[in-house]
Amino acid sequence: MKAFPRADGRHDSSKPDEQGMDLRDYFAAKAMQGMLAHTGVLYGKNAALDDENGAKRAYRIANEMIKERKRTGE
């Protein structure tokens, strides 16, 4: 599924090749944005995360968001 499939905001699920950002990538970007906005979440003394691990964490969060979305039928 795409986060922004069309400029007019409509979505046509019958077209799997629609252009747009993958919803998983969008969720990961939002998770990363939140982590970076809060001091210490990525680089705090107890976090022990570098850039690579922060990116992996963002995608783990995104994957869980996708699972929950499917579970709830959204």
Secondary structure as GFF3:
##gff-version 3
##sequence-region A 1 74
A	DSSP	alpha_helix	23	37	.	.	.	ID=ss1
A	DSSP	alpha_helix	51	72	.	.	.	ID=ss2
###
